[in-house]
Structures are given as C-alpha cells and as structure tokens.
Amino acid sequence: MRMILEMQKQLLPDLMEILKKRYTILHQILLSDVIGRRTLAVSLNMTERVLRAETDLLKAQGLIEIENVGMRVSESGRKLLDELEPVVKEIFGLANLEEKISTAYGLCKVVVVPGDSETSPLTKKELGRAGAKALLSVMSGNDVVAVTGGTTLAEVAEHLTPPNVSLKQSWFVPARGGLGESLEIQANTIASGMAKRVGAGYRLLHVPDLLGKEAYESLVHDPNIHDIVEMIRGARIVIHGIGDAMEMARRRKLEDSVVEELQNQGALAESYGYYFDNNGVVVHKMLTLGLRLEDIMRTDHVVGIAGGKSKAKAIHAVLKFGQEDVLVTDEAAAEEIVRELEQNPGQQVGS
C-alpha cells in the first residue's frame, strides 16, 4: 500500500490533497458529534464558501446529514472513516511514526492520532477515542482493569461503547486512591464510568492519593480496603495516563523538599504514583494504596495514553521503564519523541 500511495503522490498530488481535506472535514464532524458550518470553518481555518462546497458534496455522497442543529456524520460516513484510517495514516506520515516508536521501545502496538491534544480539544477527543478502541481490543469477557485518573483517561471513558463480547464478568477498578483531585478526573469516577459504558462491574477505593505512614498502616490492615487492593494488584490490564513530573508534583501539592529532590534526581515523568528519570529509573515513590511496580510487571497488557508536544520527554521516560505494551499518543508528541530518538540513538530501549 505504501508504494502505491507514493506513486499516487507523484502522479496525482492534487488528488491526495483533496483526500486529506475531505477526510479532515469528515473526521472533525465525527469528533464534534454535531457542529454548525460556521464553527467548523473557524476550526479548520477555512472560508464558509469553500466549506459549503465540500459539505454539500459529502452530503450528496451520503456521508453526512445536515439538520437544523448542524451537521453530523452518517453511518456510511463512519464506516468510510474506519476503512480509510490505515490509508490516511500513511498519507499523513503517522504510520511511519508508529513504526519508529514501536521499534525503538519494543512495543506491541503504537497508535498515533493527528494533531496536538494540548492545543486542540478535538485532538484530545480523538486521543480518547483511540484509547477506548485500544482498551477494548485487549479485553476479553473476564478481566480486571486497573485505571488511573486524569483528563485523558476521562476522555477515554467518554468514548467507550459496549463491545460485541459481553463484559458482565469483567471489573474496572482504580489503580490507586485518588481523593483530593477534581471529582471528574479521579480514578474512582473514571473506573465506574468505564464500567457503566461497557456493561461491566466496578469496585472503588475511597482513600486519599497520598498517605502518611500512620494512615497507610491503618488502612492497609482494614479488611474492606485489603480486599479491593488485592483485586487491583491482580489486574490483568492496566490503562494509565502519563504526567509531567513537576506538573504532577504541583497538582499533588508535594512538599518543597520533595519537589527539590525530584528536580535534583532528574524526574521527568509520573505514572501510577511513581516518578521516572530520562532512563526510566524510578527516582521517587508515593506512599499510596493500590498498584505497585511489581504488579504492573505481572499484568498481561499495559496501555499508556498521553499526548502533546510538552509530554514527549515524560512519555519517553515511562517507555524506557520497559513495561508498556501499547502506546496511544498524538502527532505532536510522536514527532518530538522520534526527533529526540534520531538525535540520541542511545535512548532506545536496550541501548
């Protein structure tokens, strides 16, 4: 397919540009669910006159429906977008990025969505949609899935839909405690939301994200807490976000001495309560109940989801740790990761 597309680019470059433009329009309408022409024109930096001609054509082809409230993608349009995905990845160069990152870090699968989720809410939605698809692809009918908190995982939850296989025997659990953050992005909220969307069960862990030694010792021996913690630690699948170390330290209101220690030790990333440096080495561990590194090493599938150019170093640090199986990221982060790898070949896993 790649060779055919290269020939088409040479013989019919204008055709490829038209394909890109129409795919982008159709894809943006899909992510928006329903959107007006003027709003879409602004989003795509396109004049309304040009956009009208394109959307009229898409409507004539039965790919979109135009109603009083706005435009939405038809079932035929959704099917076409799914079928076009591998072709579009080649055209946009995303398949090449996926291949390079997968090879460099020894991953089973890498999914790169177009755009930058830090600057585009629609790209963030697409990141969530791709994350939901990646999660469902590794689920069976009898799983325990441990979920972390954060805005990206909340977006994944929004895009989950019931699969063909019944998940009534599966469970979603928070990867660790998370009281203290905004309710919408707490692991408990996200785990329960995911479970409800796919028809699975869920268990919650009502403890703070960060504990003192006395509180930890007290809670760890509580029978009710112990049962859910054991369930979390036996998860078959882990789906998690990746945060910038300093940003996460500020969000968790860590003491100044701890923040200074993180800086001195070169912490770049935070995930599931651990802080990692550029080589994927753990430089700090939060005292928290839930998933531990030794548990992650025993899981069948670890799915990491993060995007945005500024997250590239953090994503690299977690990938260097070497436990990820699947990465879902965006074009901005992927390009930055590949650029760093090409400048520093020794950064690859195993180097």
Secondary structure, DSSP 8 states (H G I E B T S, - for coil): -HHHHHHHHHH-HHHHHHHHHHHHHHHHHHHHSSB-HHHHHHHHT--HHHHHHHHHHHHHTTSEEEETTEEEE-HHHHHHHHHHHHHHHHHTTHHHHHHHHHHHHT-SEEEEESS-TTT-HHHHHHHHHHHHHHHHHH--SS-EEEE--SHHHHHHHHT----SS--TT-EEEESB--BTS-GGGSHHHHHHHHHHHHT-EE----SBSS--HHHHHHHHT-HHHHHHHHHHHT-SEEEEE-EEHHHHHHHTT--HHHHHHHHHTT--EEETTEEE-TTS-EEEE---SB--HHHHTT-SEEEEE--SGGGHHHHHHHHHHT--SEEEEEHHHHHHHHHHHHH-GGGSTT-
